[in-house]
Amino acid sequence: MTLKFDTLEIINDDVTNNKYGYYPNSRPLEVLLDNGIILLDKPSGPTSHELVAWTKRILGITKAGHSGTLDPGTTGLLPIGLGDATKALSILLLGPKEYYAIARIHQQKDLDQIDSVIREFTGEIYQRPPQRSSVKRSTRVRTIYEIQILESVEKTILLRILCEAGTYIRKLVYDIGEILGTGATMFELRRTRVSIFSEASDKLIRLHDLVDAVETYKETKEEENIRSIIKPIEMALEGITCVAVKDSAVDALCHGAQVAIPGIVGIDKDIRKGNLVGIYTLKGEIIALGDASMTSEEIRENDKGIAFNIKRLIMKPDTYPRGWKTKTNKNLEYK
């Protein structure tokens, strides 16, 4: 994976030094283990926290985290970030999630009537998290993008739900039952999509697949299997606005500088103020996430100024050599 410069507008000429950093798909395995993501197919039974702990133990790493908790009985897609990749997992909360739920209606109802009630739950709905949830139990608004009945057998229905992150599907089914006047209970749930990742287009792996890949690597030093499981974290960021900076600007950003125009090489063509942006090296490595403080037009028309403000630093300092100096006011300036 490399940054697609054909989608960027080049505003400064510069090249990258291959002595520093790595193209995402060419990272040494030990570096990938600090910048990777695993698309785990969670089984029913263990908690999301347990699966993260087991993943760390299998890989021999100290830091990992997941995006979006699944209840112990729920199965499906659980993205797990490794090392510094955990800092970028929040981006997945911006995209939709898809679930397949099996629910039981407590009294027999006409399917058309059930479908009519379900359609009322499309759009913005109010939800109060259940008592056993890990968040504050205050009423909040969540968006249901799509909800449909796929199959029905007597009092049992199979639902497909595309919704905003943070939606409680069990509570959604309960509320549908309340409106029906019969009551309803969800008794099986599977998550099939998290933002840009889905089981329809991405291969989900099971925990024993990871164990097999690690054992194969230990015995043969062949990396093919483990690399097919651990993907560069940059995959999770595809689709967001991006900017590429010079090598000489990278370490300054990692030490607290903001993205100034002199350090920029390429930008997306239609940036608006406030846009979430991914800030990349010329090799396509994610450095940080930030907000645009200028539009694309303003960046083109000016020689200096802060174009992007960093909100979440991902890359470690000293990955690239120091290419900046400290001014008397202690601000960082690119050389």
Summary of the structure (lengths in Angstrom):
residues: 335
radius of gyration: 23.1
end to end distance: 28.8
largest distance: 76.4
contacts: 1076
relative contact order: 0.17
helix: 29%
strand: 33%
